[in-house]
Amino acid sequence: MTYTLRIFHTDDVSDAEREAAARRFRAALEASLGDASLVAPVYRAWLRLLQAHGEHARPWDLSPAEQLLADQWEAAELAATRAAFGTDRYMGDAHFELEIGDR
């Protein structure tokens, strides 16, 4: 599986700054998960958990393996977001989108 990363930011950010943020995001996400090849399957599994439990208040009723996966994804996402956008960014300022594809 492969993935495509898109960074969305305010209009006053240059293309070079947006590309640099995407590189930082990708590097931190892949390092946090352990390898680039893990991003797509872990993200897909996390999305399935979100679809199944997202309307319910946290903590979700998960098996230990599901909880481990959710914790790993959320930690990786936080690390990547901080690497790309900084630790003091406001939630509406910027965000990302992952698109998962098959090789």
Backbone as ProteinMPNN parsed JSONL, in Angstrom:
{"seq_chain_A": "MTYTLRIFHTDDVSDAEREAAARRFRAALEASLGDASLVAPVYRAWLRLLQAHGEHARPWDLSPAEQLLADQWEAAELAATRAAFGTDRYMGDAHFELEIGDR", "coords_chain_A": {"N_chain_A": [[0.837, -1.18, 0.0], [0.403, 2.231, -0.675], [0.717, 5.733, 0.12], [-0.616, 9.03, -0.159], [0.131, 12.282, 0.729], [-1.426, 15.248, 1.626], [-1.121, 18.599, 2.39], [-2.854, 21.146, 3.964], [-3.073, 24.557, 4.34], [-3.089, 27.946, 5.547], [-3.768, 30.591, 3.201], [-1.621, 32.327, 3.011], [0.758, 30.981, 2.999], [3.654, 29.932, 1.406], [4.312, 27.881, -1.53], [6.724, 26.519, -1.242], [7.046, 26.529, 1.545], [4.842, 24.998, 2.264], [5.492, 22.547, 1.046], [7.805, 21.94, 2.498], [6.676, 21.61, 5.036], [5.13, 19.35, 4.514], [7.147, 17.459, 4.008], [8.38, 17.365, 6.545], [6.206, 16.43, 8.054], [5.701, 13.891, 6.883], [8.18, 12.59, 7.379], [8.267, 12.55, 10.208], [5.926, 11.103, 10.793], [6.426, 8.593, 9.594], [8.767, 7.86, 10.971], [7.811, 7.707, 13.577], [5.977, 5.589, 13.428], [7.673, 3.606, 12.62], [8.32, 2.735, 10.058], [7.948, 3.572, 6.606], [6.305, 1.83, 5.211], [4.39, 1.064, 7.016], [2.57, 3.071, 7.397], [0.178, 3.305, 5.724], [-1.317, 0.793, 6.25], [-1.684, 0.954, 9.057], [-3.017, 3.386, 9.329], [-5.355, 2.828, 7.858], [-6.471, 0.793, 9.471], [-6.896, 2.264, 11.812], [-8.804, 4.08, 10.86], [-10.941, 2.315, 10.46], [-11.507, 1.64, 13.126], [-12.284, 4.166, 14.033], [-14.572, 4.583, 12.464], [-16.191, 2.573, 13.475], [-16.413, 3.197, 16.2], [-16.415, 5.925, 16.567], [-18.588, 7.66, 17.126], [-19.091, 7.317, 19.738], [-18.394, 8.179, 23.131], [-15.055, 8.671, 24.314], [-13.182, 6.699, 26.63], [-12.971, 4.295, 23.986], [-14.495, 1.068, 23.678], [-12.287, -1.166, 23.317], [-10.305, -3.931, 22.152], [-7.206, -5.109, 23.625], [-5.231, -5.166, 21.559], [-6.404, -3.535, 19.591], [-6.511, -1.15, 21.019], [-3.797, -0.624, 21.366], [-3.037, -0.202, 18.679], [-4.615, 2.091, 18.099], [-3.515, 3.913, 19.926], [-0.883, 4.012, 18.972], [-1.249, 5.092, 16.369], [-2.399, 7.603, 16.998], [-0.37, 8.819, 18.5], [1.65, 8.941, 16.566], [0.432, 10.594, 14.658], [0.158, 12.957, 16.141], [2.881, 13.572, 16.618], [3.722, 13.984, 13.973], [2.082, 16.115, 13.188], [2.943, 18.116, 14.941], [5.614, 18.308, 14.079], [5.279, 19.253, 11.486], [3.67, 21.578, 11.69], [4.246, 22.876, 14.048], [4.273, 23.216, 17.663], [2.564, 25.021, 18.843], [0.438, 25.673, 17.242], [-2.77, 26.788, 16.11], [-5.834, 24.986, 16.03], [-7.411, 25.322, 13.677], [-5.713, 26.321, 11.778], [-4.099, 24.742, 10.034], [-4.076, 21.588, 8.318], [-4.028, 18.06, 7.499], [-4.304, 15.541, 4.932], [-4.602, 12.164, 4.229], [-4.347, 9.934, 1.578], [-5.004, 6.693, 0.714], [-3.589, 4.196, -1.271], [-3.382, 1.317, -3.425], [-0.588, -0.66, -4.307]], "CA_chain_A": [[0.0, 0.0, 0.0], [1.086, 3.513, -0.709], [-0.138, 6.823, 0.572], [-0.352, 10.378, -0.636], [-0.08, 13.267, 1.783], [-1.733, 16.608, 1.203], [-1.11, 19.56, 3.485], [-3.69, 22.322, 3.744], [-2.625, 25.617, 5.234], [-3.66, 29.23, 5.171], [-3.368, 31.055, 1.874], [-0.399, 33.133, 3.03], [1.912, 30.089, 3.061], [4.184, 29.686, 0.059], [4.395, 26.478, -1.946], [7.944, 25.962, -0.646], [6.767, 26.279, 2.966], [3.887, 23.882, 2.326], [6.249, 21.339, 0.723], [8.68, 21.656, 3.643], [5.807, 21.076, 6.092], [4.773, 17.986, 4.12], [8.33, 16.605, 4.233], [8.525, 17.176, 7.998], [5.094, 15.594, 8.49], [5.943, 12.525, 6.408], [9.335, 12.034, 8.09], [7.893, 12.285, 11.603], [4.924, 10.036, 10.813], [7.087, 7.324, 9.282], [9.688, 7.533, 12.069], [7.026, 7.342, 14.753], [5.4, 4.261, 13.211], [8.761, 2.654, 12.452], [8.685, 2.534, 8.657], [6.969, 4.123, 5.665], [5.367, 0.782, 4.788], [3.367, 0.866, 8.046], [1.635, 4.196, 7.461], [-1.119, 2.99, 5.116], [-2.129, -0.206, 6.958], [-2.057, 1.424, 10.4], [-4.041, 4.418, 9.137], [-6.597, 2.145, 7.466], [-7.019, 0.121, 10.654], [-7.393, 3.309, 12.71], [-10.049, 4.577, 10.281], [-11.993, 1.325, 10.756], [-11.871, 1.836, 14.527], [-12.999, 5.435, 14.117], [-15.899, 4.378, 11.886], [-16.967, 1.695, 14.357], [-16.573, 3.714, 17.562], [-16.24, 7.368, 16.594], [-19.724, 8.395, 17.67], [-19.162, 7.039, 21.159], [-17.422, 8.909, 23.943], [-13.833, 7.957, 24.637], [-12.443, 5.701, 25.862], [-13.732, 3.304, 23.247], [-14.408, -0.306, 24.159], [-11.402, -1.816, 22.358], [-9.438, -5.012, 22.614], [-5.848, -4.583, 23.854], [-4.543, -4.948, 20.281], [-6.999, -2.352, 18.97], [-6.092, 0.02, 21.792], [-2.395, -0.39, 21.019], [-3.021, 0.39, 17.351], [-5.148, 3.455, 18.205], [-2.514, 4.722, 20.628], [0.257, 4.208, 18.071], [-1.606, 6.042, 15.318], [-2.613, 8.935, 17.548], [0.946, 9.36, 18.86], [2.34, 9.254, 15.311], [-0.239, 11.751, 14.075], [0.53, 14.118, 16.941], [4.287, 13.877, 16.327], [3.8, 14.51, 12.61], [1.439, 17.429, 13.185], [3.869, 19.044, 15.601], [6.787, 18.497, 13.215], [4.908, 20.029, 10.301], [3.001, 22.852, 11.951], [4.688, 23.463, 15.308], [3.517, 22.779, 18.838], [1.643, 26.052, 19.316], [-0.485, 26.072, 16.186], [-4.192, 26.719, 16.414], [-6.393, 23.83, 15.335], [-7.951, 25.627, 12.373], [-4.71, 26.91, 10.895], [-3.581, 23.828, 9.024], [-4.407, 20.183, 8.539], [-3.494, 17.158, 6.493], [-5.178, 14.496, 4.425], [-3.905, 11.011, 3.664], [-5.1, 9.109, 0.646], [-4.374, 5.375, 0.672], [-3.724, 3.509, -2.553], [-2.757, -0.002, -3.527], [0.527, -0.675, -5.247]], "C_chain_A": [[0.88, 1.241, 0.0], [0.154, 4.571, -0.139], [0.339, 8.137, -0.017], [-0.722, 11.333, 0.482], [-0.383, 14.606, 1.149], [-1.808, 17.479, 2.443], [-1.976, 20.747, 3.082], [-3.291, 23.355, 4.786], [-3.29, 26.904, 4.796], [-3.082, 29.691, 3.837], [-2.057, 31.818, 1.86], [0.875, 32.296, 3.159], [2.368, 29.794, 1.634], [4.189, 28.191, -0.253], [5.616, 25.805, -1.322], [7.736, 25.643, 0.832], [5.821, 25.096, 3.139], [4.595, 22.556, 2.036], [7.189, 20.951, 1.859], [7.873, 21.075, 4.799], [5.418, 19.643, 5.782], [5.942, 17.031, 4.331], [8.529, 16.329, 5.725], [7.441, 16.248, 8.532], [5.363, 14.138, 8.139], [7.086, 11.87, 7.181], [8.976, 11.674, 9.524], [6.888, 11.15, 11.706], [5.579, 8.68, 10.599], [8.052, 6.912, 10.393], [8.923, 7.067, 13.295], [6.421, 5.944, 14.628], [6.459, 3.191, 12.974], [9.203, 2.442, 11.025], [7.581, 3.109, 7.774], [5.914, 3.094, 5.273], [4.257, 0.536, 5.803], [2.304, 1.958, 8.065], [0.261, 3.809, 6.926], [-1.898, 1.939, 5.898], [-2.552, 0.245, 8.362], [-3.144, 2.483, 10.291], [-5.378, 3.791, 8.755], [-7.258, 1.462, 8.66], [-7.593, 1.14, 11.633], [-8.704, 3.884, 12.18], [-11.212, 3.611, 10.534], [-12.447, 1.45, 12.209], [-12.691, 3.108, 14.693], [-14.418, 5.289, 13.571], [-16.781, 3.544, 12.811], [-17.298, 2.344, 15.696], [-16.627, 5.224, 17.658], [-17.37, 8.17, 17.19], [-19.856, 8.212, 19.174], [-18.089, 7.837, 21.892], [-16.196, 8.041, 24.197], [-13.807, 7.713, 26.13], [-13.383, 4.725, 25.165], [-13.538, 1.935, 23.884], [-13.619, -1.123, 23.133], [-10.686, -2.991, 22.993], [-8.058, -4.407, 22.883], [-5.087, -4.309, 22.56], [-5.084, -3.712, 19.571], [-6.565, -1.08, 19.689], [-4.644, 0.382, 21.489], [-2.287, 0.285, 19.658], [-3.516, 1.839, 17.404], [-4.135, 4.376, 18.864], [-1.323, 5.019, 19.72], [-0.073, 5.221, 16.985], [-1.72, 7.453, 15.88], [-1.302, 9.588, 17.972], [1.718, 9.765, 17.607], [1.742, 10.489, 14.661], [0.123, 13.029, 14.821], [1.977, 14.533, 16.667], [4.433, 14.511, 14.948], [3.202, 15.911, 12.524], [2.343, 18.469, 13.828], [5.091, 19.324, 14.74], [6.461, 19.411, 12.044], [4.467, 21.437, 10.633], [3.466, 23.552, 13.216], [3.771, 23.063, 16.454], [2.463, 23.779, 19.276], [0.637, 26.488, 18.26], [-1.929, 25.985, 16.677], [-4.825, 25.659, 15.531], [-6.888, 24.155, 13.925], [-6.933, 26.1, 11.356], [-4.287, 25.994, 9.758], [-4.031, 22.409, 9.357], [-3.859, 19.359, 7.382], [-4.573, 16.189, 6.055], [-4.304, 13.394, 3.853], [-4.855, 10.285, 2.723], [-4.319, 7.802, 0.496], [-4.642, 4.738, -0.681], [-3.061, 2.158, -2.488], [-1.643, 0.079, -4.544], [0.191, -1.419, -6.481]], "O_chain_A": [[1.953, 1.274, 0.602], [-1.037, 4.333, 0.058], [1.515, 8.325, -0.326], [-1.775, 11.197, 1.106], [0.321, 15.047, 0.241], [-2.475, 17.138, 3.421], [-1.837, 21.282, 1.982], [-3.187, 23.048, 5.973], [-3.981, 26.937, 3.778], [-2.027, 29.223, 3.409], [-1.436, 31.95, 0.805], [1.952, 32.842, 3.4], [1.562, 29.45, 0.77], [4.084, 27.353, 0.642], [5.544, 24.644, -0.919], [8.194, 24.608, 1.317], [5.985, 24.29, 4.055], [4.333, 21.555, 2.702], [7.352, 19.766, 2.153], [8.331, 20.151, 5.472], [5.378, 18.804, 6.682], [5.742, 15.905, 4.787], [8.811, 15.198, 6.121], [7.714, 15.381, 9.362], [5.265, 13.257, 8.993], [6.971, 10.716, 7.594], [9.344, 10.602, 10.003], [6.984, 10.319, 12.61], [5.316, 7.731, 11.339], [8.142, 5.729, 10.719], [9.345, 6.131, 13.975], [6.36, 5.202, 15.608], [6.178, 2.0, 13.11], [10.333, 2.015, 10.784], [6.413, 3.127, 8.163], [4.759, 3.447, 5.031], [3.275, -0.135, 5.484], [1.252, 1.79, 8.681], [-0.733, 3.977, 7.631], [-3.07, 2.175, 6.194], [-3.663, -0.056, 8.8], [-4.093, 2.479, 11.075], [-6.421, 4.187, 9.277], [-8.474, 1.549, 8.833], [-8.651, 0.913, 12.218], [-9.62, 4.15, 12.958], [-12.336, 4.043, 10.791], [-13.642, 1.375, 12.492], [-13.685, 3.118, 15.419], [-15.363, 5.818, 14.156], [-17.983, 3.787, 12.913], [-18.353, 2.072, 16.269], [-16.864, 5.757, 18.742], [-17.14, 9.261, 17.713], [-20.659, 8.894, 19.811], [-17.024, 8.129, 21.347], [-16.298, 6.817, 24.282], [-14.401, 8.508, 26.858], [-14.444, 4.377, 25.684], [-12.533, 1.683, 24.549], [-14.191, -1.696, 22.206], [-10.486, -3.041, 24.206], [-7.77, -3.305, 22.416], [-4.366, -3.315, 22.473], [-4.316, -2.929, 19.013], [-6.287, -0.061, 19.057], [-4.306, 1.559, 21.368], [-1.528, 1.24, 19.498], [-2.895, 2.721, 16.812], [-3.924, 5.499, 18.406], [-0.814, 6.139, 19.701], [0.729, 6.112, 16.704], [-1.189, 8.397, 15.294], [-1.142, 10.798, 17.816], [2.366, 10.811, 17.587], [2.476, 11.344, 14.164], [0.367, 14.065, 14.203], [2.261, 15.719, 16.504], [5.186, 15.47, 14.78], [3.755, 16.789, 11.862], [2.489, 19.577, 13.312], [5.556, 20.463, 14.679], [7.278, 20.246, 11.656], [4.841, 22.387, 9.946], [3.115, 24.711, 13.439], [2.639, 22.629, 16.24], [1.549, 23.416, 20.016], [0.047, 27.562, 18.374], [-2.249, 25.191, 17.562], [-4.391, 25.458, 14.396], [-6.78, 23.3, 13.046], [-7.265, 26.262, 10.182], [-4.136, 26.449, 8.624], [-4.324, 22.078, 10.505], [-3.303, 19.891, 6.421], [-5.606, 16.035, 6.707], [-3.377, 13.657, 3.086], [-6.021, 10.058, 3.045], [-3.127, 7.81, 0.191], [-5.77, 4.738, -1.174], [-2.264, 1.891, -1.589], [-1.744, 0.807, -5.532], [1.022, -1.529, -7.382]]}, "name": "protein", "num_of_chains": 1, "seq": "MTYTLRIFHTDDVSDAEREAAARRFRAALEASLGDASLVAPVYRAWLRLLQAHGEHARPWDLSPAEQLLADQWEAAELAATRAAFGTDRYMGDAHFELEIGDR"}
